[in-house]
Amino acid sequence: MEAQIRAAALENYFDVARQLKLETLPILQTAGLTRAMFQDPDRRIPAYSAMALLDEAARVSECQTFSLRMAETRKLADLGAIGLVLAHQASLRDALDTLVRYRRLMNESLAMLVEEVGKTVIVRAEVVLDKAPASRQANELAIGTLHQACKLILGERWQPLSVNFTHGAPHDLCLHRQVFRCQLKFHSDFNGIVCATSDLDHRSTDADPMMAEYARRFLEHRLPEASAASSVLEVRQAIYLLLPMGCASIERIAQKLELNVRTLQRQLKALGTVYTDLVNEVRCELAMRYLANPHFPLAHTAALLGFSMPSSFTRWFSIWFGVSPSHWRGHEAPGANR
């Protein structure tokens, strides 16, 4: 089943397009969308089309920060029922746990992982679609919206340590600095936000436990059945997040999806695939992304793809691509000298 997102996630596309004096109709048509699709904020639209809309709008407007302009004005109400739950969580920790659990109701292509490392927390966020290239616009909208949600929950107490992107910096960093107000790290190993662990436990003075519980029960009824959590896209998303951390074992993936290993294997088989094939597919996609980035040495790329030795990565890559990683980087990667 094709990944979907709520139309409300793109609703202020029209506001930004108007500010940049863009004609919205041709861009919508290019993405296979219509203005009528946005009349109902809860309508589901294909995530591929949403990504195409953002990329095309940025290209036509020549504005690399198109999606970040959208994220800048986000309100919790724009997230629908999820926003209501978030607004009444007792702490940022509870809010992030809620967002991770219910994110599919907002955007089925969004993968999220909250990782505590000592006194810091890494909130990883990645837009993952089946065999689709990474999109600067889609990832910046996701991370910008995540940052805005945290800011709305914590107010001035929200002071992230850094915001990280795997893509390069835009030509003009003014808007990024204005929105995030923290260290910006481009060409990073991951897309996401780093903050202090203590930030997670700041108590919210606006939380209403009864309202939060009411909204949570509503969301639980809207979640897909538990078996849907083992869909190919869900497993691919988990691999995307965990592979660069060196912990994308089937046991860890099953645990993240709240399944046992045998159940996960059985459900993947019913969907016509196996876990190792999905790992190799994700590795191929990430390998092309990392090798296209000259800031990532081959040894570092090998580690991010879960290989303990660069030689193992070279053998694997040569089998799948027919050439060595260094040859692909120099001759076949986007922007390579040919």
C-alpha positions as CSV (number, residue, x, y, z in Angstrom):
1,M,0.0,0.0,0.0
2,E,1.4,3.4,-1.0
3,A,2.5,5.7,1.9
4,Q,0.1,8.6,2.6
5,I,0.2,11.9,4.5
6,R,-2.5,14.2,5.8
7,A,-3.3,17.1,3.4
8,A,-2.9,19.4,6.3
9,A,0.9,18.7,6.4
10,L,1.1,20.7,3.1
11,E,-1.6,23.2,3.7
12,N,0.6,26.2,4.1
13,Y,2.4,25.4,0.8
14,F,-0.1,27.8,-0.7
15,D,0.9,30.6,1.7
16,V,4.6,30.2,0.9
17,A,3.9,29.9,-2.8
18,R,1.9,33.2,-2.6
19,Q,4.8,34.9,-0.8
20,L,7.2,33.8,-3.5
21,K,4.7,34.8,-6.2
22,L,4.5,31.3,-7.6
23,E,1.7,29.9,-9.8
24,T,0.5,27.0,-7.8
25,L,-1.6,25.2,-10.4
26,P,1.3,24.1,-12.7
27,I,3.3,22.8,-9.7
28,L,0.3,20.9,-8.4
29,Q,-0.2,19.3,-11.8
30,T,3.4,18.3,-12.0
31,A,3.0,16.5,-8.7
32,G,-0.3,14.9,-9.7
33,L,-2.3,16.9,-7.2
34,T,-5.3,19.3,-7.3
35,R,-6.3,22.2,-5.2
36,A,-9.5,20.3,-4.2
37,M,-7.4,17.7,-2.4
38,F,-6.5,20.2,0.3
39,Q,-10.0,21.3,1.2
40,D,-10.3,18.5,3.8
41,P,-7.2,18.7,6.1
42,D,-7.7,15.0,7.1
43,R,-7.6,13.8,3.5
44,R,-4.8,11.4,2.7
45,I,-2.6,12.1,-0.3
46,P,0.3,10.0,-1.7
47,A,3.6,10.8,0.0
48,Y,5.4,10.5,-3.4
49,S,3.2,13.3,-4.7
50,A,3.9,15.4,-1.6
51,M,7.6,15.0,-2.0
52,A,7.4,15.9,-5.7
53,L,5.3,19.0,-4.9
54,L,8.0,20.3,-2.4
55,D,10.9,19.5,-4.8
56,E,9.2,21.1,-7.8
57,A,8.2,24.3,-5.8
58,A,11.8,24.7,-4.6
59,R,13.1,24.2,-8.1
60,V,10.7,26.6,-9.8
61,S,11.1,29.3,-7.1
62,E,14.8,28.8,-6.9
63,C,14.3,28.8,-3.1
64,Q,16.2,26.1,-1.3
65,T,14.4,27.0,2.0
66,F,10.9,26.6,0.6
67,S,10.0,23.7,3.0
68,L,11.6,25.4,6.0
69,R,9.4,28.5,5.3
70,M,6.4,26.1,5.6
71,A,7.7,24.6,8.9
72,E,8.4,28.0,10.4
73,T,4.7,28.8,10.8
74,R,3.5,25.4,12.0
75,K,1.1,25.2,14.9
76,L,0.3,22.1,16.9
77,A,-3.3,22.4,15.6
78,D,-1.9,21.7,12.1
79,L,-1.0,18.2,13.3
80,G,-4.7,17.4,13.9
81,A,-5.5,15.1,16.8
82,I,-1.8,14.3,17.3
83,G,-1.3,18.0,18.0
84,L,-4.0,17.9,20.7
85,V,-2.3,15.0,22.4
86,L,1.1,16.7,22.2
87,A,-0.2,19.9,23.7
88,H,-1.3,18.1,26.9
89,Q,1.7,15.9,27.5
90,A,3.4,16.3,30.9
91,S,6.9,16.6,29.4
92,L,8.8,16.7,26.2
93,R,9.8,13.1,26.7
94,D,6.1,12.1,26.8
95,A,5.4,14.3,23.7
96,L,8.2,12.7,21.7
97,D,7.1,9.2,22.7
98,T,3.6,10.2,21.5
99,L,4.9,11.6,18.3
100,V,6.9,8.4,17.5
101,R,3.9,6.2,18.3
102,Y,1.3,8.1,16.2
103,R,3.4,9.6,13.5
104,R,1.9,7.3,10.8
105,L,-1.5,9.0,11.3
106,M,0.2,12.3,10.2
107,N,2.8,11.0,7.7
108,E,3.3,7.4,6.9
109,S,6.7,8.1,5.3
110,L,8.2,9.6,8.4
111,A,10.6,7.5,10.4
112,M,11.6,8.6,13.9
113,L,13.9,7.4,16.7
114,V,14.7,9.0,20.1
115,E,18.1,7.9,21.3
116,E,19.6,8.9,24.7
117,V,23.4,9.0,24.8
118,G,24.5,10.1,28.3
119,K,23.6,13.7,28.8
120,T,22.4,14.2,25.2
121,V,19.4,13.0,23.2
122,I,19.4,12.5,19.4
123,V,16.0,12.7,17.8
124,R,16.4,11.1,14.4
125,A,13.9,11.9,11.7
126,E,13.9,10.7,8.1
127,V,11.4,10.7,5.3
128,V,11.7,7.2,3.8
129,L,9.8,6.0,0.7
130,D,10.3,2.8,-1.2
131,K,13.2,3.3,-3.7
132,A,12.9,7.1,-3.7
133,P,16.0,9.3,-3.4
134,A,16.4,11.5,-0.3
135,S,14.7,14.8,-0.6
136,R,16.2,17.9,1.0
137,Q,12.8,19.6,1.0
138,A,10.9,16.7,2.6
139,N,13.5,16.2,5.3
140,E,13.7,19.9,6.1
141,L,9.9,20.1,6.4
142,A,9.9,17.1,8.8
143,I,12.8,18.4,11.0
144,G,11.5,22.0,10.9
145,T,8.1,20.8,12.0
146,L,9.6,18.6,14.7
147,H,11.6,21.6,16.0
148,Q,8.6,23.9,15.9
149,A,6.5,21.3,17.9
150,C,9.2,21.1,20.6
151,K,9.3,24.9,20.7
152,L,5.6,25.2,21.1
153,I,5.6,22.7,23.9
154,L,8.6,24.0,25.9
155,G,8.6,27.7,24.8
156,E,11.8,29.6,25.5
157,R,13.1,26.5,27.5
158,W,13.6,24.8,24.1
159,Q,17.3,25.2,23.3
160,P,18.6,22.4,21.1
161,L,22.3,21.8,20.9
162,S,22.3,21.2,17.2
163,V,20.1,20.5,14.1
164,N,21.7,18.0,11.7
165,F,21.1,17.4,8.0
166,T,22.8,14.8,5.8
167,H,22.6,17.2,2.8
168,G,24.8,20.3,2.3
169,A,24.1,23.8,3.4
170,P,22.0,26.1,1.3
171,H,23.5,29.2,-0.4
172,D,22.0,31.4,2.3
173,L,21.8,30.3,5.9
174,C,19.8,33.3,7.3
175,L,16.4,31.4,7.6
176,H,18.0,28.3,9.1
177,R,19.7,30.4,11.7
178,Q,16.5,32.4,12.4
179,V,14.4,29.2,12.8
180,F,16.7,26.9,14.7
181,R,18.8,29.4,16.7
182,C,21.5,26.7,17.5
183,Q,24.4,25.0,15.8
184,L,23.7,23.8,12.3
185,K,25.5,20.7,11.1
186,F,25.3,19.9,7.4
187,H,26.8,16.8,5.7
188,S,26.0,15.1,9.0
189,D,25.6,11.3,9.5
190,F,21.9,11.7,10.2
191,N,18.9,14.0,9.9
192,G,17.6,15.2,13.2
193,I,17.9,17.3,16.4
194,V,20.3,17.0,19.3
195,C,19.3,18.3,22.7
196,A,20.2,17.9,26.4
197,T,18.6,14.9,28.2
198,S,17.4,17.3,30.9
199,D,15.2,19.0,28.2
200,L,13.1,15.9,28.0
201,D,11.9,16.1,31.6
202,H,10.9,19.8,31.7
203,R,7.3,19.8,33.0
204,S,4.6,21.4,31.0
205,T,2.3,23.9,32.9
206,D,-0.4,23.6,30.2
207,A,-0.8,19.8,30.3
208,D,-4.2,18.4,31.0
209,P,-4.0,14.7,31.7
210,M,-7.7,14.1,31.1
211,M,-7.6,15.8,27.8
212,A,-4.4,13.9,26.8
213,E,-6.0,10.6,27.7
214,Y,-9.2,11.4,25.7
215,A,-7.2,12.3,22.6
216,R,-4.9,9.3,23.0
217,R,-7.9,6.9,23.0
218,F,-9.1,8.6,19.9
219,L,-5.8,8.0,18.2
220,E,-5.6,4.4,19.3
221,H,-8.8,3.7,17.4
222,R,-7.3,5.2,14.3
223,L,-4.0,3.3,14.4
224,P,-3.8,0.5,11.8
225,E,-4.0,-3.0,13.2
226,A,-0.9,-4.3,14.8
227,S,0.0,-6.5,11.9
228,A,0.4,-3.4,9.7
229,A,3.4,-2.4,11.8
230,S,5.4,-5.1,10.0
231,S,4.8,-3.7,6.6
232,V,7.7,-3.5,4.3
233,L,7.8,0.3,4.6
234,E,7.9,0.2,8.4
235,V,10.8,-2.3,8.4
236,R,12.6,-0.2,5.8
237,Q,12.2,2.9,7.9
238,A,13.6,1.1,11.0
239,I,16.6,-0.1,9.0
240,Y,17.2,3.4,7.7
241,L,17.4,4.7,11.2
242,L,19.3,1.9,12.9
243,L,21.8,0.8,10.2
244,P,24.0,3.9,10.5
245,M,24.1,3.3,14.3
246,G,25.4,-0.2,13.7
247,C,22.4,-1.9,15.3
248,A,20.0,-2.9,12.5
249,S,19.8,-6.6,13.5
250,I,16.5,-8.3,12.9
251,E,16.2,-8.7,16.7
252,R,16.4,-4.9,17.2
253,I,14.1,-4.2,14.3
254,A,11.5,-6.7,15.7
255,Q,11.8,-5.1,19.1
256,K,11.3,-1.6,17.7
257,L,8.1,-2.8,15.9
258,E,6.9,-4.6,19.1
259,L,7.0,-8.0,17.4
260,N,9.0,-11.2,18.0
261,V,11.5,-12.3,15.3
262,R,9.5,-15.2,14.1
263,T,6.4,-13.1,13.6
264,L,8.3,-10.5,11.7
265,Q,9.9,-13.1,9.5
266,R,6.5,-14.7,8.8
267,Q,4.8,-11.4,8.0
268,L,7.7,-10.3,5.7
269,K,7.5,-13.7,3.9
270,A,3.7,-13.1,3.4
271,L,4.6,-9.8,1.8
272,G,7.0,-11.5,-0.6
273,T,10.3,-10.5,0.9
274,V,12.9,-11.4,3.6
275,Y,14.8,-9.2,6.0
276,T,18.2,-9.6,4.4
277,D,16.8,-8.4,1.1
278,L,15.4,-5.3,2.7
279,V,18.8,-4.6,4.4
280,N,20.5,-4.8,1.1
281,E,18.0,-2.6,-0.6
282,V,18.4,0.1,2.0
283,R,22.2,-0.3,1.9
284,C,22.2,0.3,-1.8
285,E,20.1,3.5,-1.4
286,L,22.2,4.8,1.4
287,A,25.5,3.8,-0.3
288,M,24.6,6.0,-3.3
289,R,23.6,8.9,-1.0
290,Y,26.9,8.7,1.0
291,L,29.2,8.1,-2.0
292,A,27.6,11.1,-3.8
293,N,28.7,13.2,-0.8
294,P,32.5,13.9,-1.1
295,H,32.6,14.9,2.6
296,F,32.1,11.2,3.6
297,P,35.4,9.1,3.3
298,L,35.0,5.6,2.1
299,A,35.9,4.1,5.5
300,H,33.2,6.2,7.2
301,T,30.7,5.3,4.6
302,A,31.5,1.6,5.2
303,A,30.8,2.1,8.9
304,L,27.5,3.9,8.3
305,L,26.4,1.0,6.2
306,G,27.1,-1.5,9.0
307,F,30.4,-2.9,7.7
308,S,33.2,-3.5,10.3
309,M,35.9,-3.3,7.6
310,P,36.1,-1.2,4.5
311,S,37.2,-4.2,2.5
312,S,33.9,-5.9,3.3
313,F,32.0,-2.9,2.1
314,T,34.1,-2.9,-1.1
315,R,33.3,-6.6,-1.8
316,W,29.6,-6.1,-1.1
317,F,29.4,-2.9,-3.3
318,S,31.2,-4.6,-6.2
319,I,28.8,-7.5,-6.1
320,W,25.7,-5.2,-6.2
321,F,27.0,-2.4,-8.5
322,G,29.6,-4.1,-10.6
323,V,32.3,-1.6,-9.8
324,S,34.3,-0.5,-6.7
325,P,32.9,2.3,-4.5
326,S,35.8,4.6,-5.4
327,H,35.1,4.0,-9.2
328,W,31.4,4.7,-8.7
329,R,32.1,7.9,-6.7
330,G,34.5,9.2,-9.4
331,H,32.5,8.2,-12.5
332,E,28.8,7.5,-11.8
333,A,27.8,9.5,-8.7
334,P,25.7,12.6,-9.4
335,G,28.1,15.5,-10.1
336,A,31.1,13.2,-10.7
337,N,33.7,14.1,-13.3
338,R,33.1,12.0,-16.3
